[in-house]
């Protein structure tokens, strides 16, 4: 892991400037970062990234046959609408 020190308004660049990370502010133990990256690069908090990948792993472990038990049988519409009268 590369460890760098930066002050407020100082930045890091990644991939020859394609991604820029700026220290916006530091208050106590909280650091606010600004991230400028191309739209095709996903940027997310690590806990969201880990949860997303865990959910995807769990979803991939279920076979389509396992899902049939969750599909309710077709039922009549409990709120049928009247058909419009033709003129």
VEXNU-796926 format. One record per residue: x, y, z of N, C-alpha, C, O in turn. Coordinates in nm, 4 decimals, padded with zeros to 6 digits. Layout:
<pts>
{n_X X; n_Y Y; n_Z Z; ca_X X; ca_Y Y; ca_Z Z; c_X X; c_Y Y; c_Z Z; o_X X; o_Y Y; o_Z Z}
...
</pts>
This chain:
<pts>
{n_X 00.0844; n_Y -00.1175; n_Z 00.0000; ca_X 00.0000; ca_Y 00.0000; ca_Z 00.0000; c_X 00.0888; c_Y 00.1236; c_Z 00.0000; o_X 00.1819; o_Y 00.1348; o_Z 00.0797}
{n_X 00.0594; n_Y 00.2136; n_Z -00.0881; ca_X 00.1296; ca_Y 00.3409; ca_Z -00.0930; c_X 00.0644; c_Y 00.4363; c_Z 00.0063; o_X -00.0576; o_Y 00.4530; o_Z 00.0049}
{n_X 00.1440; n_Y 00.4989; n_Z 00.0925; ca_X 00.0921; ca_Y 00.5936; ca_Z 00.1910; c_X 00.1501; c_Y 00.7309; c_Z 00.1590; o_X 00.2717; o_Y 00.7488; o_Z 00.1528}
{n_X 00.0604; n_Y 00.8279; n_Z 00.1386; ca_X 00.1012; ca_Y 00.9636; ca_Z 00.1057; c_X 00.0377; c_Y 01.0615; c_Z 00.2030; o_X -00.0713; o_Y 01.0371; o_Z 00.2548}
{n_X 00.1056; n_Y 01.1713; n_Z 00.2273; ca_X 00.0486; ca_Y 01.2789; ca_Z 00.3078; c_X 00.0034; c_Y 01.3887; c_Z 00.2126; o_X 00.0750; o_Y 01.4240; o_Z 00.1189}
{n_X -00.1149; n_Y 01.4421; n_Z 00.2368; ca_X -00.1692; ca_Y 01.5505; ca_Z 00.1556; c_X -00.2357; c_Y 01.6500; c_Z 00.2495; o_X -00.2876; o_Y 01.6119; o_Z 00.3544}
{n_X -00.2342; n_Y 01.7747; n_Z 00.2127; ca_X -00.3018; ca_Y 01.8795; ca_Z 00.2874; c_X -00.4293; c_Y 01.9168; c_Z 00.2128; o_X -00.4488; o_Y 01.8766; o_Z 00.0981}
{n_X -00.5154; n_Y 01.9934; n_Z 00.2780; ca_X -00.6386; ca_Y 02.0388; ca_Z 00.2145; c_X -00.6069; c_Y 02.1066; c_Z 00.0815; o_X -00.5130; o_Y 02.1856; o_Z 00.0712}
{n_X -00.6862; n_Y 02.0747; n_Z -00.0190; ca_X -00.6751; ca_Y 02.1236; ca_Z -00.1569; c_X -00.5585; c_Y 02.0643; c_Z -00.2347; o_X -00.5352; o_Y 02.1047; o_Z -00.3486}
{n_X -00.4849; n_Y 01.9703; n_Z -00.1776; ca_X -00.3829; ca_Y 01.8986; ca_Z -00.2529; c_X -00.4469; c_Y 01.7727; c_Z -00.3104; o_X -00.5457; o_Y 01.7224; o_Z -00.2569}
{n_X -00.3900; n_Y 01.7222; n_Z -00.4200; ca_X -00.4536; ca_Y 01.6122; ca_Z -00.4923; c_X -00.3560; c_Y 01.5002; c_Z -00.5231; o_X -00.2343; o_Y 01.5151; o_Z -00.5116}
{n_X -00.4132; n_Y 01.3881; n_Z -00.5625; ca_X -00.3410; ca_Y 01.2732; ca_Z -00.6163; c_X -00.3965; c_Y 01.2488; c_Z -00.7560; o_X -00.5142; o_Y 01.2745; o_Z -00.7816}
{n_X -00.3135; n_Y 01.2000; n_Z -00.8451; ca_X -00.3619; ca_Y 01.1603; ca_Z -00.9769; c_X -00.3283; c_Y 01.0143; c_Z -00.9995; o_X -00.2236; o_Y 00.9659; o_Z -00.9564}
{n_X -00.4177; n_Y 00.9447; n_Z -01.0674; ca_X -00.4030; ca_Y 00.8020; ca_Z -01.0957; c_X -00.4250; c_Y 00.7829; c_Z -01.2445; o_X -00.5038; o_Y 00.8549; o_Z -01.3059}
{n_X -00.3570; n_Y 00.6879; n_Z -01.3016; ca_X -00.3648; ca_Y 00.6545; ca_Z -01.4441; c_X -00.3392; c_Y 00.7782; c_Z -01.5299; o_X -00.4220; o_Y 00.8175; o_Z -01.6121}
{n_X -00.2248; n_Y 00.8369; n_Z -01.5089; ca_X -00.1781; ca_Y 00.9518; ca_Z -01.5858; c_X -00.2794; c_Y 01.0652; c_Z -01.5893; o_X -00.2994; o_Y 01.1297; o_Z -01.6923}
{n_X -00.3431; n_Y 01.0884; n_Z -01.4744; ca_X -00.4349; ca_Y 01.2013; ca_Z -01.4614; c_X -00.5790; c_Y 01.1708; c_Z -01.4941; o_X -00.6634; o_Y 01.2597; o_Z -01.4831}
{n_X -00.6114; n_Y 01.0483; n_Z -01.5340; ca_X -00.7501; ca_Y 01.0139; ca_Z -01.5659; c_X -00.8377; c_Y 01.0209; c_Z -01.4406; o_X -00.9563; o_Y 01.0529; o_Z -01.4488}
{n_X -00.7788; n_Y 00.9910; n_Z -01.3255; ca_X -00.8509; ca_Y 00.9955; ca_Z -01.1975; c_X -00.7770; c_Y 01.0931; c_Z -01.1074; o_X -00.6551; o_Y 01.0853; o_Z -01.0919}
{n_X -00.8523; n_Y 01.1854; n_Z -01.0481; ca_X -00.7934; ca_Y 01.2861; ca_Z -00.9595; c_X -00.8676; c_Y 01.2827; c_Z -00.8274; o_X -00.9904; o_Y 01.2894; o_Z -00.8246}
{n_X -00.7930; n_Y 01.2724; n_Z -00.7169; ca_X -00.8505; ca_Y 01.2693; ca_Z -00.5825; c_X -00.7976; c_Y 01.3903; c_Z -00.5071; o_X -00.6766; o_Y 01.4085; o_Z -00.4934}
{n_X -00.8906; n_Y 01.4737; n_Z -00.4577; ca_X -00.8540; ca_Y 01.5979; ca_Z -00.3906; c_X -00.8990; c_Y 01.5910; c_Z -00.2450; o_X -01.0109; o_Y 01.5484; o_Z -00.2168}
{n_X -00.8131; n_Y 01.6324; n_Z -00.1529; ca_X -00.8507; ca_Y 01.6441; ca_Z -00.0122; c_X -00.9280; c_Y 01.7748; c_Z 00.0015; o_X -00.8710; o_Y 01.8828; o_Z -00.0139}
{n_X -01.0575; n_Y 01.7653; n_Z 00.0304; ca_X -01.1408; ca_Y 01.8841; ca_Z 00.0418; c_X -01.1355; c_Y 01.9459; c_Z 00.1809; o_X -01.1296; o_Y 02.0679; o_Z 00.1957}
{n_X -01.1377; n_Y 01.8599; n_Z 00.2829; ca_X -01.1291; ca_Y 01.9117; ca_Z 00.4197; c_X -01.0923; c_Y 01.8000; c_Z 00.5153; o_X -01.1104; o_Y 01.6817; o_Z 00.4863}
{n_X -01.0406; n_Y 01.8404; n_Z 00.6296; ca_X -01.0077; ca_Y 01.7481; ca_Z 00.7372; c_X -01.0655; c_Y 01.8074; c_Z 00.8652; o_X -01.0321; o_Y 01.9196; o_Z 00.9032}
{n_X -01.1527; n_Y 01.7311; n_Z 00.9315; ca_X -01.2132; ca_Y 01.7758; ca_Z 01.0567; c_X -01.2053; c_Y 01.6609; c_Z 01.1564; o_X -01.2796; o_Y 01.5633; o_Z 01.1452}
{n_X -01.1161; n_Y 01.6722; n_Z 01.2529; ca_X -01.0968; ca_Y 01.5638; ca_Z 01.3492; c_X -01.0462; c_Y 01.4400; c_Z 01.2769; o_X -00.9438; o_Y 01.4438; o_Z 01.2087}
{n_X -01.1205; n_Y 01.3284; n_Z 01.2930; ca_X -01.0788; ca_Y 01.2037; ca_Z 01.2276; c_X -01.1527; c_Y 01.1802; c_Z 01.0961; o_X -01.1482; o_Y 01.0699; o_Z 01.0415}
{n_X -01.2206; n_Y 01.2828; n_Z 01.0447; ca_X -01.2936; ca_Y 01.2697; ca_Z 00.9185; c_X -01.2249; c_Y 01.3491; c_Z 00.8079; o_X -01.1914; o_Y 01.4664; o_Z 00.8246}
{n_X -01.2049; n_Y 01.2824; n_Z 00.6947; ca_X -01.1425; ca_Y 01.3454; ca_Z 00.5781; c_X -01.2447; c_Y 01.3432; c_Z 00.4652; o_X -01.3019; o_Y 01.2384; o_Z 00.4351}
{n_X -01.2677; n_Y 01.4574; n_Z 00.4032; ca_X -01.3585; ca_Y 01.4639; ca_Z 00.2885; c_X -01.2743; c_Y 01.4699; c_Z 00.1618; o_X -01.1860; o_Y 01.5544; o_Z 00.1468}
{n_X -01.3047; n_Y 01.3771; n_Z 00.0708; ca_X -01.2309; ca_Y 01.3664; ca_Z -00.0545; c_X -01.3234; c_Y 01.3983; c_Z -00.1720; o_X -01.4421; o_Y 01.3659; o_Z -00.1699}
{n_X -01.2679; n_Y 01.4611; n_Z -00.2720; ca_X -01.3374; ca_Y 01.4801; ca_Z -00.3984; c_X -01.2710; c_Y 01.3910; c_Z -00.5006; o_X -01.1482; o_Y 01.3877; o_Z -00.5093}
{n_X -01.3507; n_Y 01.3179; n_Z -00.5790; ca_X -01.2957; ca_Y 01.2242; ca_Z -00.6758; c_X -01.3480; c_Y 01.2608; c_Z -00.8136; o_X -01.4689; o_Y 01.2646; o_Z -00.8365}
{n_X -01.2566; n_Y 01.2876; n_Z -00.9041; ca_X -01.2909; ca_Y 01.3206; ca_Z -01.0418; c_X -01.2410; c_Y 01.2059; c_Z -01.1282; o_X -01.1206; o_Y 01.1852; o_Z -01.1428}
{n_X -01.3365; n_Y 01.1307; n_Z -01.1860; ca_X -01.3012; ca_Y 01.0141; ca_Z -01.2668; c_X -01.3948; c_Y 01.0066; c_Z -01.3868; o_X -01.5056; o_Y 01.0601; o_Z -01.3824}
{n_X -01.3516; n_Y 00.9412; n_Z -01.4930; ca_X -01.4405; ca_Y 00.9230; ca_Z -01.6082; c_X -01.5672; c_Y 00.8472; c_Z -01.5678; o_X -01.5655; o_Y 00.7664; o_Z -01.4749}
{n_X -01.6760; n_Y 00.8740; n_Z -01.6380; ca_X -01.8053; ca_Y 00.8119; ca_Z -01.6039; c_X -01.8019; c_Y 00.6599; c_Z -01.6133; o_X -01.8795; o_Y 00.5927; o_Z -01.5454}
{n_X -01.7144; n_Y 00.6046; n_Z -01.6951; ca_X -01.7102; ca_Y 00.4589; ca_Z -01.7104; c_X -01.6357; c_Y 00.3895; c_Z -01.5964; o_X -01.6271; o_Y 00.2668; o_Z -01.5946}
{n_X -01.5820; n_Y 00.4660; n_Z -01.5017; ca_X -01.5137; ca_Y 00.4084; ca_Z -01.3862; c_X -01.6047; c_Y 00.4203; c_Z -01.2649; o_X -01.6455; o_Y 00.5299; o_Z -01.2264}
{n_X -01.6357; n_Y 00.3060; n_Z -01.2056; ca_X -01.7232; ca_Y 00.3025; ca_Z -01.0887; c_X -01.6444; c_Y 00.3454; c_Z -00.9648; o_X -01.5348; o_Y 00.2951; o_Z -00.9400}
{n_X -01.7005; n_Y 00.4384; n_Z -00.8875; ca_X -01.6392; ca_Y 00.4832; ca_Z -00.7623; c_X -01.7437; c_Y 00.4653; c_Z -00.6529; o_X -01.8522; o_Y 00.5229; o_Z -00.6604}
{n_X -01.7111; n_Y 00.3854; n_Z -00.5511; ca_X -01.8060; ca_Y 00.3643; ca_Z -00.4411; c_X -01.7309; c_Y 00.3383; c_Z -00.3114; o_X -01.6130; o_Y 00.3027; o_Z -00.3110}
{n_X -01.8027; n_Y 00.3572; n_Z -00.2020; ca_X -01.7440; ca_Y 00.3281; ca_Z -00.0708; c_X -01.7166; c_Y 00.1773; c_Z -00.0614; o_X -01.7892; o_Y 00.0961; o_Z -00.1188}
{n_X -01.6110; n_Y 00.1417; n_Z 00.0117; ca_X -01.5713; ca_Y 00.0010; ca_Z 00.0187; c_X -01.6825; c_Y -00.0877; c_Z 00.0749; o_X -01.7025; o_Y -00.1985; o_Z 00.0250}
{n_X -01.7550; n_Y -00.0423; n_Z 00.1767; ca_X -01.8590; ca_Y -00.1265; ca_Z 00.2366; c_X -01.9722; c_Y -00.1540; c_Z 00.1366; o_X -02.0327; o_Y -00.2612; o_Z 00.1395}
{n_X -02.0009; n_Y -00.0578; n_Z 00.0484; ca_X -02.1020; ca_Y -00.0793; ca_Z -00.0551; c_X -02.0487; c_Y -00.1784; c_Z -00.1591; o_X -02.1211; o_Y -00.2676; o_Z -00.2032}
{n_X -01.9238; n_Y -00.1624; n_Z -00.1972; ca_X -01.8596; ca_Y -00.2536; ca_Z -00.2923; c_X -01.8638; c_Y -00.3970; c_Z -00.2400; o_X -01.9005; o_Y -00.4888; o_Z -00.3134}
{n_X -01.8267; n_Y -00.4166; n_Z -00.1143; ca_X -01.8245; ca_Y -00.5513; ca_Z -00.0561; c_X -01.9648; c_Y -00.6102; c_Z -00.0468; o_X -01.9840; o_Y -00.7279; o_Z -00.0773}
{n_X -02.0630; n_Y -00.5307; n_Z -00.0055; ca_X -02.2012; ca_Y -00.5790; ca_Z 00.0042; c_X -02.2557; c_Y -00.6159; c_Z -00.1339; o_X -02.3242; o_Y -00.7171; o_Z -00.1489}
{n_X -02.2258; n_Y -00.5350; n_Z -00.2331; ca_X -02.2722; ca_Y -00.5621; ca_Z -00.3692; c_X -02.2154; c_Y -00.6941; c_Z -00.4201; o_X -02.2876; o_Y -00.7751; o_Z -00.4781}
{n_X -02.0875; n_Y -00.7150; n_Z -00.3984; ca_X -02.0250; ca_Y -00.8387; ca_Z -00.4457; c_X -02.0728; c_Y -00.9605; c_Z -00.3670; o_X -02.0846; o_Y -01.0692; o_Z -00.4235}
{n_X -02.1001; n_Y -00.9443; n_Z -00.2392; ca_X -02.1541; ca_Y -01.0552; ca_Z -00.1599; c_X -02.2946; c_Y -01.0906; c_Z -00.2078; o_X -02.3286; o_Y -01.2084; o_Z -00.2190}
{n_X -02.3760; n_Y -00.9896; n_Z -00.2359; ca_X -02.5113; ca_Y -01.0149; ca_Z -00.2877; c_X -02.5056; c_Y -01.0833; c_Z -00.4234; o_X -02.5845; o_Y -01.1738; o_Z -00.4504}
{n_X -02.4136; n_Y -01.0414; n_Z -00.5085; ca_X -02.3997; ca_Y -01.1033; ca_Z -00.6407; c_X -02.3557; c_Y -01.2487; c_Z -00.6270; o_X -02.4053; o_Y -01.3362; o_Z -00.6979}
{n_X -02.2618; n_Y -01.2740; n_Z -00.5349; ca_X -02.2163; ca_Y -01.4115; ca_Z -00.5120; c_X -02.3325; c_Y -01.4986; c_Z -00.4645; o_X -02.3488; o_Y -01.6115; o_Z -00.5107}
{n_X -02.4128; n_Y -01.4463; n_Z -00.3727; ca_X -02.5271; ca_Y -01.5219; ca_Z -00.3218; c_X -02.6296; c_Y -01.5463; c_Z -00.4320; o_X -02.6856; o_Y -01.6555; o_Z -00.4416}
{n_X -02.6543; n_Y -01.4456; n_Z -00.5151; ca_X -02.7512; ca_Y -01.4603; ca_Z -00.6233; c_X -02.7033; c_Y -01.5640; c_Z -00.7246; o_X -02.7840; o_Y -01.6400; o_Z -00.7784}
{n_X -02.5744; n_Y -01.5677; n_Z -00.7505; ca_X -02.5199; ca_Y -01.6642; ca_Z -00.8464; c_X -02.5247; c_Y -01.8072; c_Z -00.7942; o_X -02.5166; o_Y -01.9015; o_Z -00.8728}
{n_X -02.5377; n_Y -01.8250; n_Z -00.6630; ca_X -02.5394; ca_Y -01.9595; ca_Z -00.6065; c_X -02.6792; c_Y -02.0215; c_Z -00.6102; o_X -02.6953; o_Y -02.1383; o_Z -00.5749}
{n_X -02.7799; n_Y -01.9458; n_Z -00.6523; ca_X -02.9174; ca_Y -01.9957; ca_Z -00.6591; c_X -02.9466; c_Y -02.0382; c_Z -00.8022; o_X -02.9213; o_Y -01.9636; o_Z -00.8968}
{n_X -03.0006; n_Y -02.1597; n_Z -00.8171; ca_X -03.0362; ca_Y -02.2064; ca_Z -00.9518; c_X -03.1784; c_Y -02.1621; c_Z -00.9840; o_X -03.2578; o_Y -02.1400; o_Z -00.8926}
{n_X -03.2120; n_Y -02.1487; n_Z -01.1117; ca_X -03.3486; ca_Y -02.1096; ca_Z -01.1495; c_X -03.4548; c_Y -02.2041; c_Z -01.0941; o_X -03.5666; o_Y -02.1614; o_Z -01.0650}
{n_X -03.4204; n_Y -02.3333; n_Z -01.0793; ca_X -03.5174; ca_Y -02.4287; ca_Z -01.0243; c_X -03.5519; c_Y -02.3965; c_Z -00.8794; o_X -03.6631; o_Y -02.4240; o_Z -00.8343}
{n_X -03.4567; n_Y -02.3381; n_Z -00.8060; ca_X -03.4824; ca_Y -02.3020; ca_Z -00.6667; c_X -03.5847; c_Y -02.1888; c_Z -00.6555; o_X -03.6490; o_Y -02.1742; o_Z -00.5515}
{n_X -03.6003; n_Y -02.1098; n_Z -00.7598; ca_X -03.6876; ca_Y -01.9929; ca_Z -00.7549; c_X -03.8342; c_Y -02.0272; c_Z -00.7747; o_X -03.9203; o_Y -01.9456; o_Z -00.7420}
{n_X -03.8656; n_Y -02.1452; n_Z -00.8273; ca_X -04.0049; ca_Y -02.1791; ca_Z -00.8532; c_X -04.0863; c_Y -02.1840; c_Z -00.7249; o_X -04.2061; o_Y -02.1559; o_Z -00.7278}
{n_X -04.0257; n_Y -02.2183; n_Z -00.6141; ca_X -04.1006; ca_Y -02.2232; ca_Z -00.4884; c_X -04.1392; c_Y -02.0838; c_Z -00.4391; o_X -04.2255; o_Y -02.0713; o_Z -00.3522}
{n_X -04.0764; n_Y -01.9782; n_Z -00.4931; ca_X -04.1085; ca_Y -01.8424; ca_Z -00.4523; c_X -04.2109; c_Y -01.7761; c_Z -00.5445; o_X -04.2590; o_Y -01.6666; o_Z -00.5152}
{n_X -04.2439; n_Y -01.8410; n_Z -00.6545; ca_X -04.3367; ca_Y -01.7826; ca_Z -00.7501; c_X -04.4785; c_Y -01.8191; c_Z -00.7102; o_X -04.5137; o_Y -01.9371; o_Z -00.7096}
{n_X -04.5615; n_Y -01.7194; n_Z -00.6766; ca_X -04.6990; ca_Y -01.7521; ca_Z -00.6371; c_X -04.7793; c_Y -01.7971; c_Z -00.7586; o_X -04.7512; o_Y -01.7560; o_Z -00.8712}
{n_X -04.8785; n_Y -01.8811; n_Z -00.7353; ca_X -04.9613; ca_Y -01.9229; ca_Z -00.8484; c_X -05.0393; c_Y -01.8030; c_Z -00.9025; o_X -05.0676; o_Y -01.7081; o_Z -00.8294}
{n_X -05.0730; n_Y -01.8085; n_Z -01.0300; ca_X -05.1488; ca_Y -01.6992; ca_Z -01.0911; c_X -05.2852; c_Y -01.6898; c_Z -01.0231; o_X -05.3521; o_Y -01.7910; o_Z -01.0020}
{n_X -05.3248; n_Y -01.5696; n_Z -00.9898; ca_X -05.4535; ca_Y -01.5477; ca_Z -00.9230; c_X -05.5325; c_Y -01.4439; c_Z -01.0012; o_X -05.4784; o_Y -01.3694; o_Z -01.0830}
{n_X -05.6613; n_Y -01.4417; n_Z -00.9735; ca_X -05.7445; ca_Y -01.3406; ca_Z -01.0373; c_X -05.7089; c_Y -01.2044; c_Z -00.9817; o_X -05.6650; o_Y -01.1921; o_Z -00.8673}
{n_X -05.7283; n_Y -01.1027; n_Z -01.0632; ca_X -05.7016; ca_Y -00.9652; ca_Z -01.0214; c_X -05.7999; c_Y -00.9287; c_Z -00.9111; o_X -05.9207; o_Y -00.9320; o_Z -00.9344}
{n_X -05.7518; n_Y -00.8936; n_Z -00.7906; ca_X -05.8442; ca_Y -00.8600; ca_Z -00.6814; c_X -05.9165; c_Y -00.7275; c_Z -00.7057; o_X -06.0166; o_Y -00.6995; o_Z -00.6398}
{n_X -05.8686; n_Y -00.6471; n_Z -00.7973; ca_X -05.9296; ca_Y -00.5185; ca_Z -00.8285; c_X -05.9535; c_Y -00.5080; c_Z -00.9790; o_X -05.8889; o_Y -00.4280; o_Z -01.0467}
{n_X -06.0464; n_Y -00.5887; n_Z -01.0318; ca_X -06.0673; ca_Y -00.5830; ca_Z -01.1768; c_X -06.1231; c_Y -00.4466; c_Z -01.2194; o_X -06.1992; o_Y -00.3842; o_Z -01.1455}
{n_X -06.0858; n_Y -00.4028; n_Z -01.3350; ca_X -06.1358; ca_Y -00.2761; ca_Z -01.3889; c_X -06.2461; c_Y -00.3046; c_Z -01.4898; o_X -06.2438; o_Y -00.4042; o_Z -01.5621}
{n_X -06.3420; n_Y -00.2139; n_Z -01.4920; ca_X -06.4474; ca_Y -00.2290; ca_Z -01.5917; c_X -06.3924; c_Y -00.1956; c_Z -01.7289; o_X -06.3111; o_Y -00.1044; o_Z -01.7441}
{n_X -06.4373; n_Y -00.2698; n_Z -01.8282; ca_X -06.3954; ca_Y -00.2410; ca_Z -01.9644; c_X -06.4715; c_Y -00.1181; c_Z -02.0121; o_X -06.5906; o_Y -00.1047; o_Z -01.9840}
{n_X -06.4048; n_Y -00.0281; n_Z -02.0837; ca_X -06.4753; ca_Y 00.0891; ca_Z -02.1343; c_X -06.5832; c_Y 00.0471; c_Z -02.2352; o_X -06.5638; o_Y -00.0440; o_Z -02.3156}
{n_X -06.6965; n_Y 00.1163; n_Z -02.2281; ca_X -06.8055; ca_Y 00.0864; ca_Z -02.3206; c_X -06.7733; c_Y 00.1456; c_Z -02.4563; o_X -06.7270; o_Y 00.2592; o_Z -02.4668}
{n_X -06.7982; n_Y 00.0677; n_Z -02.5594; ca_X -06.7739; ca_Y 00.1186; ca_Z -02.6925; c_X -06.8953; c_Y 00.2000; c_Z -02.7375; o_X -07.0074; o_Y 00.1727; o_Z -02.6947}
{n_X -06.8741; n_Y 00.2966; n_Z -02.8209; ca_X -06.9832; ca_Y 00.3846; ca_Z -02.8634; c_X -07.0500; c_Y 00.3341; c_Z -02.9864; o_X -07.1440; o_Y 00.3964; o_Z -03.0356}
</pts>
